[in-house]
Amino acid sequence: MIKLFKVKEKQREIAENANGRAPVKKQSAGELRLHKDISELNLPKSTTIAFPNGKDDLMNFEVTIRPDEGYYQGGMFVFTFSVSPIYPHEAPKVKCKTKVYHPNIDLEGNVCLNILREDWKPVLNINTIVYGLHHLFTEPNHEDPLNHEAATVLRENPKQFESNVRRAMTGGYVNQTYFTRCIC
């Protein structure tokens, strides 16, 4: 039975080459699933997706989030997604390119979102991650921080936290860290 499939595949390759076309690159299961996820995306109006390497490289893309409420309202935050060929059995690697003062995003851009770590399941998809990232901006979580200083300020002095977020987003220093402007 297996040989039959190999023979059919070889015949298809020969037929394609006879038509003057290069053999079609076979997509991995991860690429096929990602293509499906992207085609079914239901992004909030404040979110966009871009493919900086072109549409041929679906496994690496950027998502830009412009929160329309909360502490980060008016900001623009860019996240890179790097998707493994074994997706959805492994969560995408997500990093924030925009330096942000946030308890769940460290200064190197690492993101603390449970569904990107221990709670990832193959039934989850890119849409779920985008909504999870959105939620981080509307409801920052001081209980599971990557940036402990920001989490402490949020927990102990929300007004100071709001002031620090505004200062960081408009371009300036928070403590000894400089943040570039990210307000739209």
C-alpha positions in Angstrom: 0.0 0.0 0.0 2.7 2.4 0.9 4.6 1.8 -2.3 1.4 2.7 -4.2 1.4 6.2 -2.7 5.1 6.6 -3.5 4.5 5.6 -7.1 1.6 8.1 -7.4 3.6 10.9 -5.8 6.5 10.2 -8.2 4.1 10.2 -11.2 2.7 13.5 -10.1 6.2 15.0 -9.8 7.1 13.8 -13.3 3.9 15.2 -14.8 4.5 18.6 -13.1 8.1 18.7 -14.5 6.8 17.8 -17.9 4.6 20.9 -17.8 7.7 23.0 -17.4 7.0 23.9 -13.8 9.3 23.3 -10.9 8.3 20.6 -8.4 5.9 22.0 -5.8 7.5 22.2 -2.3 5.5 20.0 0.0 4.1 21.9 2.9 4.5 20.5 6.4 1.5 19.7 8.6 2.4 22.8 10.6 2.3 25.0 7.5 -1.0 23.6 6.4 -2.5 24.2 9.9 -1.0 27.7 10.1 -2.5 28.5 6.7 -5.9 27.4 7.9 -5.5 29.5 11.1 -4.5 32.6 9.3 -7.3 32.3 6.7 -9.8 32.0 9.6 -8.4 34.9 11.7 -11.0 37.1 13.3 -8.7 40.0 14.4 -10.0 42.9 16.5 -10.2 46.1 14.5 -7.2 47.5 16.5 -5.0 44.6 15.3 -3.2 43.9 12.0 -1.0 41.1 10.7 2.0 41.5 8.3 4.4 39.2 6.6 7.7 41.0 6.4 9.4 38.2 4.5 6.6 37.9 2.0 3.5 35.7 1.8 5.7 32.7 1.0 7.0 32.7 4.6 3.9 32.1 6.6 5.9 30.7 9.5 7.2 34.1 10.5 5.0 37.1 10.8 4.2 40.2 12.8 1.1 41.2 14.7 0.6 44.8 15.6 -1.8 45.6 18.5 -3.1 49.1 19.1 -5.1 48.9 22.4 -8.2 51.0 22.4 -8.7 50.9 26.2 -6.8 50.6 29.4 -3.4 51.7 30.5 -1.9 51.2 27.0 -4.6 52.9 25.0 -3.1 54.7 22.0 0.1 52.7 22.0 1.3 50.5 19.1 3.0 47.2 20.0 4.6 44.9 17.4 4.9 41.1 18.1 6.9 38.7 16.1 5.6 35.1 15.7 7.9 32.3 14.8 6.0 29.1 14.1 7.6 25.6 14.3 7.0 23.1 11.5 5.5 20.9 14.2 2.8 23.5 15.0 0.2 23.0 16.6 2.0 20.5 18.8 4.4 23.2 19.8 3.3 26.8 20.6 4.6 29.6 18.4 7.5 31.7 19.8 6.2 35.2 20.4 8.3 38.2 21.2 7.4 41.9 21.6 9.6 44.1 19.3 8.3 47.2 21.0 10.1 48.0 24.3 7.2 48.3 26.8 6.8 48.9 30.5 4.6 45.9 31.3 4.5 43.4 34.1 4.0 40.5 31.7 6.6 41.5 29.0 10.2 41.9 30.0 12.6 44.4 28.5 14.0 41.9 26.0 10.5 41.3 24.6 9.7 37.9 26.2 6.0 37.5 26.8 4.5 35.8 29.9 1.2 34.3 28.6 0.2 30.9 30.0 -1.0 29.6 26.6 2.4 30.1 25.1 3.9 27.9 27.9 2.4 25.3 30.1 -1.2 25.7 29.0 -0.6 25.4 25.3 -2.7 22.7 23.6 -2.9 21.8 19.9 -6.6 22.8 19.8 -5.5 26.5 20.4 -4.6 28.6 17.5 -3.2 32.0 16.4 -6.5 33.8 17.0 -6.4 32.6 20.7 -2.8 33.9 21.1 -3.7 37.3 19.6 -6.7 37.6 21.9 -4.4 36.6 24.8 -2.0 39.3 23.9 -4.8 41.8 23.7 -6.0 40.8 27.1 -2.5 41.5 28.5 -2.9 45.1 27.5 -6.4 45.5 28.9 -5.7 43.5 32.1 -2.0 43.4 33.0 -1.4 40.6 35.5 0.9 41.5 38.4 0.6 37.9 39.8 2.6 36.2 37.1 5.3 38.8 36.1 8.3 38.8 33.9 9.0 42.5 34.8 8.8 42.3 38.6 9.4 46.0 39.2 6.4 46.9 37.0 4.3 44.2 38.7 5.1 45.6 42.1 4.2 49.2 41.1 0.9 47.9 39.5 0.0 46.0 42.7 1.1 48.7 45.2 0.4 52.0 43.4 -1.8 51.7 40.3 -1.7 55.5 39.7 2.1 55.5 39.6 2.0 52.5 37.3 -0.3 54.4 34.9 2.1 57.4 35.1 5.1 55.1 34.3 3.2 53.5 31.4 2.4 56.9 29.9 6.0 58.1 30.3 7.3 55.0 28.7 4.8 55.2 25.8 5.6 58.9 25.1 9.3 58.2 25.0 11.3 58.7 28.2 12.9 57.1 31.2 11.2 54.9 33.8 13.8 54.5 36.5 17.0 53.9 34.6 15.4 52.4 31.5 14.8 54.4 28.3 11.7 53.6 26.2 11.2 54.9 22.7 7.9 56.5 21.8 5.2 54.0 20.8 2.1 56.2 20.7 0.2 56.3 17.4 
